Amino acid sequence: MGKNILLMISALVVISACKKSEEIDVPVIVQQVSDGSLTDVFYLNDSVGIACGGIENIEGQIFKVNSSVWSKVYSNSNYRINTVYSSPSGKMYAGGDFVRLLNSFDQGNSWSNDWLDPSEQSYHEIDRVSIDKFAFINDTIGFFIGGDRYEHGHIYKTTDNGDIWTFDTLKHEISGISVLSENSILFSGYGYIGSTYDQGENISQLPSKSDNFIGIHAISMFNYVAIGNSGKIYRSTNQGEGWHKIAKLKNANIVDTEFSHNLLFAIGSDGGCFYSKDLGESWKSIKLNTTAQINGISLAGQYLNLAGSDGNVYRIIIADIN
């Protein structure tokens, strides 16, 4: 009898953790940017933003918006642009396939190639994978991460705002980076969670569950939340030394995550934009009226901005998310 009760309780816990997210209907501003897929978006403020996209290993574009008018500011016929970012200094970065790095010094109006020296690149071509995300601690110290084929990834670091980059290659695709403090950064990827407490001089792999961790976020100095691509949500209360699953997003294929304004976000396939107001314990989804994959996310000013594979940017007033 006692065993049956325990089984029933366990089943209820599983059902509760995997229940479908409540969907909310809020006003959504849809802006068409491109005829092709967008991979990322980054807004500097309420009205000025950058988006990018293209086709892997074939072509890439960067677009800029002032108010609501988008225009193409860069294109190439060799590689896709996967991510765009502005460092605290105002210097902008874009990253593409095969460690392709671009810079802009005029808020994204024009872009130029940053040709990495041989010493800044892996000797093995298989490890020269894509640039997928940037994060800077301050005006000078920053990182970019990326990977491909699950078992190939890299973490790059600069201490002079991108003049020189140093790197580590890993046998893990790296998808997530979160700045905890001036010294502490977290990394996540395929079967991998790592941390550094000395600005990236030493990066240690932490114990973790077996998952493809798309994002990791420090809720506080000791509490971390990691999100897997299958929608599993994990929490650690001891700086990543131990993890337990706290929720599961049903039928989710997560491609990126964000933590801002005390909201956790997870985006992915079929117009998926999920958010949590209680640090990952429970989730709701935002109705976007699209089946496109949501690839990029940026919170700036009063807006949540999302980049879709249908070439659209979706904009939502953060205050409307309840």
Secondary structure, DSSP 4 states (H G I P E B T S, - for coil): -HHHHHHHHHHHHHHHHHPPPEEE----EEEE--SS-EEEEEESSSSEEEEEEEETTTEEEEEEEETTEEEEEEEESS--EEEEEE-TTS-EEEEEGGGEEEEESSTTSS-EE----GGGS-SSGGG-----EEEESSSS-EEEEEEETTTEEEEEEESSTTSS-EEEEESS-EEEEEE-SSS-EEEEEBTEEEEESSTTSS-EEPP--SSBEEEEEESSSS-EEEEETTSEEEEESSTTSS-EEEEE-TT--EEEEEEETTEEEEEETTTEEEEESSTTSS-EEE--S--S-EEEEEEETTEEEEEETTSEEEEEEGGG--
